């Protein structure tokens, strides 16, 4: 990353942290990915059961593999041997102790916007797990709530759709959002989290890098 953008992230990141804290999230900013990963696991008791949503950010930081290597009990839907087992593991994930995820967009004034196809990820963010840890690169930060919705629909969703080659959505073909009503749409649920309730349940870790979609 070029120095000017890195400097911008370092300056803006601390301001977004204060905005998140003003909305009752716990929040931290790290310039370095390894320090951010250390912080993630410092927040998780060794007795916790961990699950996660589908996230390129988590994979890119190797957090899901690290959770297993550190001896945590995990609920991993990708280990399912059938669609039925996968669905059951996702349901179990709603009762885990710590849920790891990223966010499709975060506003400069401290709100989260997320888009989901099946709803399991946003459901866990809203209610169920004892704590949610959101890990996001500063490329997810936008100025306001309208920009956040636009980012989720026109960047994150078409990009994530490419992860599912059999998906029959317009954005899978064109790379652009068509506001479709396809049964395969990954834009079924759009959730704005404007405050954290109860306070501190959702913890946000911002990283001064471009991570995920």
C-alpha positions in Angstrom: 0.0 0.0 0.0 1.3 3.5 -0.9 2.3 5.6 2.0 -0.3 8.4 1.6 -3.2 5.9 1.8 -1.6 4.1 4.8 -1.3 7.4 6.6 -4.9 8.2 5.8 -6.0 4.9 7.2 -4.0 5.4 10.4 -5.5 8.8 11.0 -9.1 7.9 10.0 -9.0 4.6 11.8 -8.7 6.1 15.3 -11.5 8.5 14.5 -13.8 5.7 13.5 -13.0 3.8 16.6 -14.2 6.8 18.7 -17.4 6.9 16.7 -18.0 3.2 17.2 -17.4 3.6 21.0 -19.9 6.4 21.0 -22.4 3.9 19.7 -21.5 1.4 22.5 -19.3 -0.9 20.5 -15.9 -1.9 21.8 -13.5 -0.9 19.1 -9.7 -0.9 18.3 -7.6 0.1 15.4 -4.4 -1.7 14.4 -2.0 -0.8 11.6 -0.6 -4.3 11.6 -2.5 -7.5 10.8 -0.6 -9.7 13.2 -1.3 -7.3 16.1 -5.0 -7.4 15.2 -5.0 -11.2 15.2 -3.4 -11.2 18.6 -6.2 -8.9 19.9 -8.9 -11.1 18.5 -7.8 -14.1 20.5 -7.1 -12.0 23.6 -10.8 -11.3 23.6 -11.9 -15.0 23.5 -11.8 -17.2 26.6 -10.2 -20.6 26.0 -13.5 -22.2 27.1 -15.5 -20.5 24.3 -17.1 -22.3 21.4 -16.3 -20.3 18.2 -18.1 -20.1 14.9 -18.0 -17.7 12.0 -19.6 -16.4 8.9 -18.3 -16.7 5.4 -15.6 -14.0 5.2 -12.6 -13.5 2.9 -11.2 -11.2 5.6 -11.1 -14.0 8.2 -9.6 -16.4 5.7 -7.0 -13.8 4.6 -5.9 -13.3 8.2 -5.9 -17.1 8.8 -8.1 -16.5 11.9 -10.3 -19.6 11.4 -7.3 -21.9 11.1 -5.7 -20.2 14.1 -8.8 -20.9 16.2 -8.4 -24.6 15.6 -4.6 -24.5 16.1 -5.1 -22.7 19.5 -7.3 -25.5 20.7 -10.7 -23.8 20.6 -13.8 -25.9 20.0 -15.2 -24.6 16.7 -18.4 -25.0 14.7 -17.3 -25.0 11.1 -20.0 -25.3 8.5 -17.4 -25.9 5.8 -16.8 -29.4 7.4 -20.4 -30.4 6.6 -20.8 -33.5 4.3 -24.2 -32.5 3.0 -26.4 -29.4 2.6 -28.6 -30.5 5.5 -25.6 -30.9 7.8 -24.3 -27.5 6.7 -27.6 -25.9 7.6 -27.6 -27.6 11.0 -24.1 -26.3 11.7 -25.1 -22.8 10.8 -28.1 -23.1 13.2 -25.7 -24.3 15.9 -23.5 -21.3 15.2 -26.2 -19.0 16.5 -25.7 -20.5 20.0 -21.9 -20.3 20.0 -20.0 -18.1 22.6 -18.0 -16.1 20.1 -19.0 -15.4 16.5 -16.3 -14.1 14.1 -17.2 -12.1 11.0 -16.4 -9.0 9.0 -18.6 -6.2 7.8 -19.6 -5.2 4.3 -19.4 -1.5 5.2 -18.7 0.7 8.3 -19.5 4.4 8.3 -17.2 7.1 9.6 -19.8 7.8 12.3 -19.7 4.2 13.6 -22.5 2.2 12.0 -22.3 -1.2 10.4 -24.1 -2.3 7.2 -24.3 -5.9 6.2 -25.9 -7.9 3.4 -26.7 -11.6 3.5 -28.3 -14.3 1.4 -29.4 -16.9 3.9 -29.3 -14.5 6.9 -27.3 -16.7 9.3 -24.4 -14.2 9.5 -26.5 -11.1 10.2 -28.7 -13.1 12.5 -25.7 -14.0 14.6 -24.6 -10.4 14.6 -28.0 -9.3 15.9 -28.7 -12.0 18.5 -27.5 -15.3 19.8 -23.8 -15.6 20.4 -22.5 -14.1 23.6 -20.1 -11.9 21.7 -19.4 -10.9 18.1 -16.0 -9.9 16.9 -16.0 -7.9 13.6 -12.7 -7.7 11.8 -12.5 -5.3 8.9 -10.0 -3.6 6.7 -10.2 0.1 6.3 -11.3 -0.3 2.7 -14.7 -1.1 4.2 -15.0 2.4 5.8 -17.2 4.9 3.9 -18.5 8.3 4.7 -22.2 7.8 5.5 -25.0 5.3 5.6 -26.0 5.8 2.0 -22.5 5.1 0.9 -22.5 2.0 3.1 -25.6 0.6 1.5 -24.2 1.4 -2.0 -20.9 -0.4 -1.1 -22.7 -3.4 0.2 -24.9 -3.7 -2.9 -22.6 -2.7 -5.7 -19.2 -3.9 -4.5 -19.5 -6.5 -1.8 -22.5 -8.4 -3.1 -21.3 -8.7 -6.8 -17.8 -9.6 -5.6 -19.0 -12.3 -3.2 -21.3 -13.7 -5.8 -18.3 -14.7 -7.8 -17.4 -17.2 -5.0 -20.5 -19.2 -6.1 -20.0 -20.2 -9.8 -23.4 -22.0 -10.0 -25.3 -18.9 -8.7 -27.8 -17.7 -11.3 -27.9 -14.0 -10.4 -27.3 -11.2 -12.8 -24.4 -9.9 -10.8 -22.7 -13.3 -11.1 -22.8 -12.8 -14.9 -22.2 -9.1 -15.3 -20.3 -8.2 -12.1 -22.9 -5.3 -11.5 -25.9 -5.1 -9.2 -29.3 -5.3 -11.0 -31.4 -5.1 -7.9 -32.6 -8.6 -8.9 -35.3 -10.8 -7.4 -33.4 -14.0 -8.2 -34.0 -16.9 -5.9 -30.2 -17.2 -5.7 -29.8 -13.5 -4.6 -27.3 -12.9 -1.8 -29.0 -9.6 -1.1 -32.0 -11.1 0.8 -31.3 -9.4 4.1 -29.7 -5.9 4.5 -29.1 -5.0 8.1 -28.0 -1.7 9.6 -26.5 -1.8 13.1 -26.7 1.7 14.4 -25.8 1.0 18.0 -24.5 -2.1 19.9 -27.0 -3.5 22.4 -26.1 -4.6 25.0 -23.1 -2.4 25.1 -19.9 -4.1 24.3 -21.4 -7.3 22.9 -20.1 -6.4 19.4 -16.4 -5.7 19.2 -14.9 -4.1 16.1 -11.3 -4.4 15.1 -10.2 -2.2 12.3 -7.0 -2.8 10.4 -5.1 -0.3 8.3 -5.1 -2.6 5.2 -7.3 -3.4 2.3 -8.9 -6.7 3.3 -11.8 -8.7 1.8 -14.5 -7.4 -0.4 
